Amino acid sequence: MNFILISLILLLFIYLFICHYFRFQRVKYILTKYNHVHLDYHKAQEISLLTSSFDMPYLSQTSTSFALFKTYGIPTISQLLVRTNQLANLDVAGRRAEDTGVLISEFSLHDLDSHRARMALARINYLHSLYKNHISNDDMLYTLSLFILEPIRWAKKYEWRSFISIEEEARFIFWKTIGERMNIENIPLTCKEIEKWSEDYELKHMIYTKNNQICGEATLRLMLSLYPDWMKNFIRKILISVIDERLRLSMGFEEVSFWIKHLTIIIFNIRAFFIRHCTLPRIYPDDFGQGPKSCPMNKYGRYQRTGYVFEPWYVKETWFSKILPFIKKRPGPMYKSQGFKVEEVGPEKFVCKGIEEMEKDAENMKTRAIFQIINHSETSVTFRVDLASQHVKNRMEQENKNVWGTTFDTNKHLIGPQNLSGRSVFDITPLDGLIPAGGKKQLIVIFSPDHDSDFFSDLVRITISEQPVKLEFRLRGTGRQSTVYIRPLDNGNIVQKCLLPNINDALTMQMQTTDPNEKGIPNNILVVLCAQFINGKYVPAQRELIIGCASVSSGSKKNGDYTFDNLKDINSEGFNVDVPKGTVETGTEKIVKVTWTPSANFDPNETCRATINVTTKGDIVRIWRIILIGYVEITSSSDKRSSRTSKNRRIITADTRSRVSLGGTSQRIGKQVSTQENNSNILTT
């Protein structure tokens, strides 16, 4: 008996040790991976998902619900809700709550640039636009601030651990991006700033009105509908005890006794202690039944949830849901158990309305960026925005530059290719204006390319009150005309990096195109391979191409296919492709290696040239012309420097002009070639 007892105690200690060891592994993982990394909204969303779906899913969902509840303490918000009757009417309040959760989950649980996330945000924007004259920017900003701050506050007060600083920053960055895509202006730049702004806004605007009380009571009735009648009075007091005093007064709720508040804190503390010390961390995310894996598209082209809070809207009807006891509301046709489409989410009178506006808004989210100019001075200032590409002098100087050796990633003054129509690729609004003392101005950048390139670039100069010192930063973009694309892996093709398209030559090439599959500008890609000749032997050259299939917000979502045609033509010249045919899944890229091995009798003073076509099939069929050029560098055992051979032993300085066609544009390149004689009769270029 003693042996069994000792064994059980030992097993208990081992289990508790394992729980303690693994409980903080995810926090350590976040710190290790992201602590010294600049956070963009992609990384911020990754961190937020780890926190909300693995470490504290219940409090994340509950605090988000109470964040929305807290907005009803603002009279201008509650007034609109009462007027539209979307909350006070219990018959529709359940659906409104579920619809809100559906849209938030769509952009929170799915990649923010995915079709599902952007369409969910576009749906929110459309529904808000119907009441744009009644919703102020400050009310929107206050709501946004609560979605950022309330989960942080609840975790600190009730959860088994608080947010670490990087999690707070990630949550702010993620929701700030959401706010920008919802066209909310004057968003503070840090979590501390938005916390102070939110507190000041509450002090000024959170006061009691009858509409506040109507919305508050309606929300409590909805929450209490989950419980039996004999528990409702007690649960009501528990719910009121978790809201702060200012909100309670603004909604006219009764004051609860001290022991109820104390009991609530004890219950949460017991839960936090048990999770922290006695449970293992989650292996699978709790995504509320709406994540990418738990809620895929079904055969009806809809999304069926596997979980709900108040009413089983869009939840699949199963045999288990039919026999489950003590359930008042079960999944079925009246709750659209076949699933939802984003354009159907919202009030019944707006179902399937605004689809065109939503698709346009969703597409703009991928081609739009927002930044702010903040005036910290005590006087008003003017500003003027200039794009370098819009000045003819800059474009002419760029075209005459020596671009050989230019580094696209580091040279912020390099103007990338512009639209063939002559319009600038980037557009900024507004271009000028006045910023009051202590004020901010939000500028929107629109990216609108009309041809393919990985190197769209422009330089932005901002002049403040006509001062000689200008603020400068660089814009970069990538454009695709079709879902399937091809590009060099190392972006080492100097021709793609430089200058502006010569529009006249481009149009001439367009008229000369005879291939019916090459409508418009030909899709040419230059691949240069350099083989080594070391001690009498050739070392093969290798370059890598990326073939990708981009995801799109509308149209076909199918995978892309590619085929290298007539491989025998390039094989005879020593070129080879490792995977000449394949499929690329949507949203992914595949690396294809191109190699060149010179033949034994190849003259190292010459270059080898070959051309191969690649057919890609995505939303459209396109033919790409891959121009392959191979040359040799000789390295001797006595001189390890790589060099090109030449039969001339004199010093040569030549200024040449060459015209190269690439990516559908004909571009002039100025290059300076300087060679010098050396002891080994090798000229260095």
C-alpha positions in Angstrom: 0.0 0.0 0.0 2.8 2.4 0.9 4.6 1.5 -2.3 1.5 2.4 -4.4 1.0 5.6 -2.5 4.7 6.6 -3.0 4.5 5.7 -6.7 1.4 7.9 -7.1 3.0 10.8 -5.4 6.1 10.3 -7.5 4.1 10.2 -10.7 2.2 13.3 -9.5 5.5 15.2 -9.0 6.8 14.0 -12.4 3.6 15.2 -14.1 3.7 18.6 -12.4 7.3 19.0 -13.4 6.5 18.2 -17.0 3.6 20.7 -16.9 5.9 23.4 -15.5 8.6 22.6 -18.0 6.4 22.7 -21.1 3.9 25.4 -19.9 6.3 28.3 -20.8 7.9 26.8 -23.9 5.7 28.8 -26.2 6.6 32.0 -24.5 10.3 31.1 -24.8 9.8 30.3 -28.5 8.2 33.7 -29.1 11.1 35.4 -27.3 13.7 33.4 -29.2 12.3 33.8 -32.6 10.9 37.4 -32.5 12.7 39.3 -29.8 15.4 40.9 -32.0 13.3 41.0 -35.2 11.5 44.0 -36.6 7.8 43.2 -36.4 5.6 43.7 -39.4 2.0 42.8 -39.4 2.7 39.3 -40.7 4.9 38.5 -37.8 2.6 40.4 -35.4 -0.3 38.1 -36.5 1.8 35.0 -36.0 2.6 36.1 -32.4 -1.0 37.0 -31.7 -2.3 33.7 -33.0 0.2 31.8 -30.7 -1.1 33.8 -27.8 -4.8 33.7 -28.5 -5.2 30.3 -30.0 -2.8 28.3 -27.8 -1.9 30.0 -24.5 -5.1 31.8 -23.6 -8.0 31.2 -26.0 -10.8 31.5 -23.5 -9.7 34.8 -22.1 -9.0 36.1 -25.6 -12.5 35.4 -26.7 -14.1 36.6 -23.5 -12.2 39.8 -23.3 -12.8 40.6 -27.0 -16.6 40.2 -26.4 -16.4 42.5 -23.4 -14.4 45.0 -25.4 -17.3 45.2 -27.8 -19.7 45.4 -24.9 -17.7 48.3 -23.5 -18.2 50.4 -26.6 -22.0 50.6 -25.7 -21.0 53.0 -22.9 -20.4 55.7 -25.5 -23.6 57.5 -26.2 -22.9 58.1 -29.9 -22.4 54.4 -30.4 -25.3 53.2 -28.4 -27.6 55.7 -30.1 -27.0 54.2 -33.5 -27.4 50.6 -32.2 -30.8 51.5 -30.7 -31.9 53.2 -33.8 -31.1 50.3 -36.1 -32.7 47.8 -33.6 -29.9 45.3 -34.2 -29.1 44.8 -30.5 -32.2 45.7 -28.5 -34.2 43.1 -30.4 -33.4 39.7 -28.9 -34.6 37.9 -32.0 -31.8 39.4 -34.1 -29.2 40.1 -31.3 -27.9 36.6 -31.4 -27.3 36.6 -35.1 -25.6 40.0 -34.9 -23.3 38.7 -32.2 -22.4 35.6 -34.2 -21.9 37.6 -37.4 -19.5 39.9 -35.6 -17.6 36.9 -34.3 -17.5 35.4 -37.8 -16.0 38.5 -39.4 -13.5 39.0 -36.7 -12.4 35.4 -36.8 -12.0 35.5 -40.5 -9.4 38.2 -40.5 -7.8 37.2 -37.1 -7.4 33.5 -37.8 -6.4 33.7 -41.5 -3.5 35.4 -43.1 -4.3 39.1 -43.2 -3.4 39.2 -47.0 -5.5 36.1 -47.8 -8.7 36.3 -49.7 -10.8 35.3 -46.7 -9.3 37.9 -44.4 -9.5 40.8 -46.9 -13.1 40.0 -47.9 -14.1 39.9 -44.2 -12.6 43.3 -43.6 -14.2 44.6 -46.9 -17.6 43.3 -45.6 -17.1 45.2 -42.3 -16.2 48.3 -44.3 -19.2 48.0 -46.5 -21.6 47.6 -43.6 -20.1 50.6 -41.8 -20.3 52.7 -45.0 -24.1 52.4 -44.9 -24.0 54.4 -41.7 -20.9 56.6 -42.5 -22.8 59.8 -41.6 -23.5 58.5 -38.1 -20.1 56.8 -37.2 -17.3 59.2 -36.3 -13.6 58.4 -36.7 -13.1 58.8 -33.0 -15.8 56.2 -32.2 -14.1 53.8 -34.6 -10.7 54.5 -33.1 -12.0 53.9 -29.6 -13.5 50.6 -30.6 -10.1 49.6 -32.1 -8.3 50.6 -29.0 -10.4 48.3 -26.9 -9.7 45.3 -29.1 -6.0 46.0 -28.5 -6.1 46.8 -24.8 -8.9 44.7 -23.2 -7.2 41.3 -23.8 -4.0 42.7 -22.3 -5.9 44.0 -19.2 -7.8 40.8 -18.7 -4.7 38.6 -19.0 -3.0 40.7 -16.4 -5.9 40.5 -14.0 -7.4 37.0 -14.6 -5.1 34.8 -16.8 -2.4 32.3 -15.8 0.2 34.7 -17.2 0.3 38.3 -18.4 1.3 39.4 -21.9 5.0 39.9 -22.4 6.1 43.1 -24.0 6.6 41.7 -27.5 3.1 40.2 -27.4 1.6 43.6 -26.5 3.6 45.2 -29.4 2.5 42.5 -31.8 -1.2 42.9 -30.8 -0.9 46.6 -31.3 0.8 46.3 -34.8 -1.8 43.7 -35.9 -4.8 45.7 -34.9 -3.3 48.9 -36.1 -3.1 47.3 -39.6 -6.7 46.3 -39.2 -7.6 49.9 -38.4 -5.7 51.2 -41.4 -7.5 48.8 -43.7 -10.8 50.0 -42.2 -9.7 53.6 -43.1 -9.5 54.7 -39.4 -7.4 57.9 -39.3 -5.1 59.3 -36.6 -4.2 56.0 -35.1 -1.5 56.5 -32.4 1.9 55.1 -33.1 2.5 53.0 -30.0 0.5 50.9 -27.6 1.2 53.3 -24.7 -0.1 56.2 -26.8 -3.3 54.5 -27.8 -3.9 53.5 -24.2 -3.6 57.1 -23.1 -5.9 58.3 -25.9 -8.5 55.7 -25.0 -8.4 56.7 -21.4 -8.9 60.3 -22.2 -11.7 59.5 -24.6 -13.5 57.5 -21.9 -13.2 60.3 -19.4 -14.7 62.8 -21.8 -17.4 60.7 -23.5 -18.4 57.7 -21.3 -21.5 59.1 -19.5 -24.9 57.7 -18.8 -27.7 57.8 -21.3 -30.9 55.8 -21.7 -29.5 54.3 -25.0 -26.4 53.0 -23.1 -28.7 51.2 -20.7 -30.8 49.7 -23.4 -27.8 48.3 -25.2 -26.2 47.1 -21.9 -29.4 45.3 -20.8 -29.9 43.8 -24.2 -26.4 42.4 -24.2 -26.8 41.0 -20.6 -30.0 39.3 -21.7 -28.2 37.7 -24.6 -25.4 36.4 -22.3 -27.9 35.1 -19.7 -29.8 33.2 -22.3 -27.1 30.5 -22.1 -28.0 29.7 -18.5 -31.1 28.2 -16.8 -33.5 30.6 -15.1 -32.5 29.7 -11.6 -28.9 30.8 -12.3 -29.6 34.0 -14.2 -29.7 36.4 -11.3 -26.4 35.2 -9.8 -24.7 35.1 -13.3 -25.9 38.7 -13.9 -24.1 39.8 -10.8 -21.0 38.0 -11.8 -21.0 39.6 -15.2 -21.5 43.1 -13.7 -18.7 42.5 -11.3 -16.1 42.1 -14.0 -16.8 45.5 -15.7 -15.1 48.7 -14.4 -17.0 51.3 -12.4 -17.1 53.9 -15.1 -18.8 51.5 -17.5 -21.2 50.3 -14.9 -22.3 53.9 -14.1 -22.6 54.8 -17.8 -25.0 51.9 -18.3 -27.0 52.4 -15.1 -26.3 48.9 -13.8 -26.9 48.2 -10.1 -23.9 47.9 -7.8 -23.0 44.4 -6.8 -21.8 43.4 -3.3 -18.2 43.2 -2.4 -18.3 39.4 -1.8 -19.5 38.8 -5.4 -16.6 40.8 -6.7 -14.2 38.9 -4.4 -15.7 35.5 -5.4 -15.3 36.3 -9.1 -11.6 37.1 -8.5 -11.1 33.9 -6.5 -12.7 31.8 -9.3 -10.5 33.3 -11.9 -7.4 32.9 -9.7 -8.1 29.2 -9.0 -8.5 28.7 -12.8 -5.3 30.5 -13.5 -3.4 28.5 -10.8 -4.7 25.2 -12.2 -3.8 26.0 -15.8 -0.3 27.4 -14.8 0.8 24.4 -12.6 -1.5 21.4 -13.4 -2.2 21.4 -17.2 -0.1 20.8 -20.2 -0.1 23.4 -23.0 -2.3 23.0 -26.0 -0.9 21.0 -29.0 -3.7 22.1 -31.3 -5.1 25.7 -31.6 -8.4 26.6 -30.2 -9.7 28.6 -33.2 -13.3 28.7 -32.2 -14.2 26.4 -35.0 -13.3 28.9 -37.8 -9.6 28.4 -38.6 -8.1 27.3 -41.9 -8.3 23.6 -41.0 -11.4 23.5 -38.9 -13.5 25.6 -41.3 -12.6 24.9 -44.9 -14.8 25.6 -47.9 -17.4 22.8 -48.4 -19.1 21.4 -51.5 -21.6 24.3 -51.5 -18.8 26.9 -51.7 -19.5 27.9 -48.1 -17.8 27.8 -44.8 -19.3 25.8 -41.9 -18.2 26.6 -38.4 -17.7 23.9 -35.7 -18.4 26.2 -32.7 -20.6 29.1 -31.6 -21.4 31.2 -28.5 -25.0 32.2 -28.5 -26.8 30.7 -31.5 -25.6 28.0 -33.9 -25.4 30.1 -37.0 -23.5 28.5 -39.9 -22.8 25.4 -37.8 -23.0 22.0 -39.6 -25.9 19.9 -38.6 -24.7 16.4 -37.3 -26.3 13.4 -35.7 -24.6 14.3 -32.5 -26.1 17.8 -32.5 -29.5 16.3 -32.8 -29.3 14.0 -29.8 -27.3 16.3 -27.5 -29.4 16.9 -24.4 -30.2 20.2 -22.7 -29.6 22.2 -25.9 -32.3 24.8 -26.7 -31.0 25.9 -30.1 -29.7 23.3 -32.5 -28.0 23.6 -35.9 -30.4 23.5 -38.7 -31.7 25.2 -41.8 -33.1 28.2 -39.8 -29.5 28.9 -38.7 -28.1 28.3 -42.2 -26.3 25.1 -41.4 -25.0 24.8 -44.9 -22.5 27.5 -44.0 -21.8 31.1 -44.8 -20.4 33.3 -47.6 -18.9 36.5 -46.4 -21.2 38.6 -48.6 -24.2 37.1 -46.7 -22.9 38.0 -43.2 -24.8 40.9 -41.6 -28.4 42.1 -41.3 -30.8 40.2 -43.5 -31.7 43.2 -45.6 -28.1 43.6 -46.7 -27.4 39.9 -47.6 -25.5 39.6 -50.9 -25.4 43.4 -51.3 -22.2 45.4 -51.9 -20.3 42.5 -53.5 -18.7 44.7 -56.2 -17.6 47.3 -53.6 -16.2 44.5 -51.3 -14.1 43.0 -54.1 -12.7 46.4 -55.1 -11.9 47.2 -51.4 -10.3 43.8 -50.8 -8.1 44.2 -53.9 -7.0 47.7 -52.8 -5.9 46.3 -49.4 -3.0 44.5 -51.2 -2.0 47.6 -53.1 -2.3 50.3 -50.5 -0.1 51.5 -47.7 -0.7 54.2 -45.1 1.8 56.4 -43.2 1.5 59.5 -41.0 3.2 62.8 -40.7 3.1 64.1 -37.1 3.6 67.7 -36.2 5.3 67.9 -32.8 5.8 71.7 -33.0 3.7 74.4 -31.4 2.8 76.0 -34.8 1.0 74.8 -37.9 3.1 73.6 -40.8 2.5 72.9 -44.5 3.7 69.9 -46.3 4.3 69.0 -50.0 4.9 65.4 -51.3 7.0 64.8 -54.5 7.7 61.6 -56.3 11.1 61.4 -58.0 9.7 59.6 -61.0 7.3 62.5 -61.8 10.2 64.9 -62.6 11.6 64.6 -66.1 15.1 65.7 -65.0 15.3 62.8 -62.5 14.2 60.3 -65.1 16.7 61.5 -67.7 19.6 61.4 -65.2 18.5 57.9 -64.2 18.6 56.7 -67.8 22.2 58.0 -68.3 23.6 56.4 -65.1 26.2 53.7 -65.0 24.0 50.9 -63.6 26.5 48.1 -63.8 27.1 47.2 -60.2 24.1 49.1 -59.0 22.5 47.4 -55.9 18.8 47.6 -56.1 18.2 46.7 -52.4 20.5 49.4 -51.0 20.3 52.3 -53.5 17.2 54.2 -52.4 17.6 56.8 -55.1 17.2 54.2 -57.9 13.9 54.8 -59.8 12.5 51.5 -60.9 10.5 50.8 -64.0 7.3 52.9 -64.5 4.0 52.2 -66.1 4.1 51.8 -69.9 1.2 54.2 -70.1 3.5 56.9 -68.8 1.7 57.2 -65.4 3.5 56.8 -62.2 3.4 53.3 -60.6 2.9 54.9 -57.2 0.4 57.6 -56.3 0.1 59.4 -53.0 -2.9 61.4 -51.6 -3.0 64.1 -50.5 0.1 65.7 -52.1 0.0 68.8 -50.0 -1.9 70.3 -47.0 -1.7 71.9 -43.6 -1.0 70.1 -40.3 -2.0 72.0 -37.2 0.2 72.2 -34.1 0.4 68.8 -32.4 -1.7 67.3 -35.2 -1.3 64.4 -37.7 -1.9 63.8 -41.4 -2.5 60.4 -42.9 -1.2 59.8 -46.4 -2.3 56.9 -48.5 0.0 55.3 -51.1 -1.7 53.5 -54.0 0.3 51.0 -56.1 -1.0 50.5 -59.6 1.4 48.8 -62.0 0.4 47.9 -65.6 3.0 45.2 -66.3 5.1 42.6 -64.5 8.2 43.6 -62.5 9.8 42.8 -59.2 11.6 46.1 -59.1 9.0 48.9 -59.0 10.6 51.6 -57.0 10.3 55.3 -56.4 11.7 58.0 -54.1 9.4 60.1 -51.9 10.5 63.5 -50.8 8.4 65.5 -48.3 9.0 69.2 -47.9 7.9 70.8 -44.6 7.0 74.5 -44.7 9.3 75.0 -47.7 12.4 74.1 -45.6 15.5 73.1 -47.6 15.9 69.8 -45.7 13.5 67.2 -47.1 12.2 63.9 -45.6 13.0 61.0 -47.9 12.0 57.4 -48.1 11.7 54.7 -50.7 8.7 52.9 -52.1 9.0 49.4 -53.5 6.5 47.0 -55.1 6.0 43.8 -57.1 3.4 43.5 -59.8 2.0 40.4 -61.6 -0.3 40.4 -64.6 -1.3 36.7 -64.1 -1.3 34.3 -61.2 1.7 32.3 -62.5 5.0 34.1 -62.7 8.7 33.5 -63.2 11.6 35.4 -61.8 15.3 34.9 -60.9 15.9 33.7 -57.4 18.8 36.1 -56.6 17.4 39.1 -58.5 20.8 39.4 -60.0 19.7 40.4 -63.4 21.0 44.0 -63.8 18.7 44.6 -66.7 15.7 44.1 -64.6 17.1 46.4 -61.9 17.6 49.5 -64.0 16.0 52.5 -65.4 12.6 53.2 -67.0 11.0 51.4 -69.9 11.6 53.0 -73.3 7.9 53.3 -74.2 8.5 53.8 -78.0 10.6 50.7 -78.3 8.2 48.7 -76.2 5.3 49.7 -78.5 7.4 48.8 -81.5 8.1 45.4 -80.0 4.4 45.0 -79.3 3.5 45.6 -83.0 6.2 43.2 -84.2 4.9 40.3 -82.0 3.7 37.5 -84.2 3.1 34.8 -81.6 -0.6 34.8 -80.8 0.1 33.8 -77.2 2.3 36.8 -76.7 -0.2 39.5 -76.8 1.3 42.8 -75.6 4.8 43.0 -74.3 6.9 39.7 -74.6 7.8 38.1 -71.3 11.6 37.8 -71.6 13.9 36.7 -68.8 17.7 36.9 -69.2 19.6 34.2 -67.3 23.4 34.5 -67.3 25.5 31.5 -66.1 29.2 31.7 -65.4 31.2 28.4 -65.5 34.6 28.1 -64.0 37.6 26.7 -65.8 40.0 25.5 -63.2 43.2 23.5 -64.0 42.0 22.4 -67.3 38.5 21.3 -66.2 35.1 23.0 -66.4 33.0 23.5 -63.3 29.3 23.7 -64.2 27.4 26.9 -63.6 24.0 27.0 -61.9 21.3 29.6 -61.6 17.9 29.3 -60.0 14.5 30.5 -61.2 11.4 30.9 -59.1 8.1 29.9 -60.5 5.2 31.0 -58.3 1.4 31.0 -58.3 0.0 34.1 -56.6 -3.3 34.0 -54.7 -5.9 36.4 -55.9 -9.0 38.0 -54.3 -11.4 37.0 -57.1 -11.5 34.7 -60.1 -9.9 31.3 -60.3 -8.2 29.8 -57.3 -6.7 26.8 -59.1 -3.0 25.9 -59.0 -0.5 26.8 -61.7 1.3 24.6 -64.1 4.5 25.2 -66.1 6.3 23.3 -68.9 9.7 24.0 -70.4 9.3 23.4 -74.2 11.9 21.9 -76.6 14.5 21.0 -74.0 16.6 19.3 -76.7 17.4 22.7 -78.2 19.2 23.9 -75.1 20.6 20.4 -74.1 22.7 20.4 -77.2 24.4 23.6 -76.0 25.1 22.2 -72.5 22.1 23.8 -70.7 19.8 21.7 -68.6 16.7 22.2 -66.4 16.2 20.0 -63.3 12.4 20.0 -63.2 11.1 20.9 -66.7 7.5 20.3 -65.8 5.4 20.7 -62.7 2.6 22.2 -60.7 2.8 25.1 -58.2 0.1 25.4 -55.5 -1.7 28.6 -55.0 0.2 31.0 -52.8 3.5 29.1 -53.0 6.7 29.2 -55.1 8.9 26.5 -56.5 12.7 26.7 -57.3 13.8 25.4 -60.7 17.6 25.0 -61.2 19.2 25.8 -64.6 22.7 24.5 -65.2 25.3 24.9 -67.9 28.2 22.6 -68.5 30.5 23.7 -71.4 31.4 21.0 -73.8 35.0 19.8 -73.9 35.8 21.6 -77.1 34.1 24.9 -76.0 36.2 28.0 -76.6 36.4 29.9 -73.3 36.8 33.2 -75.2 33.3 32.9 -76.6 29.8 32.9 -75.1 27.1 30.3 -75.5 23.6 31.5 -76.2 20.3 29.6 -76.3 16.6 30.3 -75.9 13.8 28.2 -74.4 10.1 28.9 -74.0 8.2 28.2 -70.8 4.4 27.8 -70.9 2.6 28.7 -67.7 -1.1 28.0 -67.1 -2.9 29.8 -64.3 -5.8 32.2 -64.7 -4.4 32.6 -68.3 -1.9 30.8 -70.5 1.4 32.7 -71.0 4.6 31.9 -72.8 7.9 33.2 -71.3 11.1 33.4 -73.3 14.1 32.4 -71.2 17.3 33.8 -72.8 20.3 31.7 -71.6 23.8 33.1 -71.9 26.8 31.1 -70.7 30.4 32.3 -70.4 33.6 31.0 -68.8 35.9 32.4 -66.1 39.4 30.9 -65.9 41.1 30.5 -62.6 44.7 29.2 -62.5 46.4 27.5 -59.6 49.0 30.3 -59.4 46.5 33.2 -59.6 43.2 32.6 -57.8 41.5 35.7 -59.2 38.6 35.0 -61.6 38.9 36.7 -64.9 37.8 36.7 -68.5 40.4 35.8 -71.2 41.1 37.9 -74.2 43.5 37.6 -77.1 44.4 41.3 -76.8 47.2 42.2 -74.4 46.8 46.0 -74.5 44.9 48.3 -72.2 41.4 48.9 -73.5 38.9 51.6 -72.4 35.6 51.6 -74.2 32.3 53.3 -73.6 29.7 51.2 -75.2 25.9 51.3 -75.6 23.9 48.2 -75.7 20.1 47.6 -76.1 18.7 44.7 -74.3 15.1 43.4 -74.3 13.7 42.1 -71.0 10.3 41.7 -69.4 8.6 43.3 -72.4 10.7 46.5 -72.3 13.6 47.7 -74.4 16.1 49.6 -72.2 19.3 51.5 -72.8 22.2 50.6 -70.6 25.3 52.7 -70.3 28.3 50.6 -69.2 31.9 51.5 -68.8 34.4 48.6 -69.6 37.9 49.0 -68.3 40.6 46.3 -68.9 44.2 46.2 -67.9 47.1 44.0 -68.9 48.7 41.8 -66.2 51.5 39.3 -66.0 49.5 36.3 -66.8 48.2 37.7 -70.0 44.6 37.8 -68.6 42.5 40.9 -68.9 40.3 41.9 -65.9 36.9 43.4 -66.8 
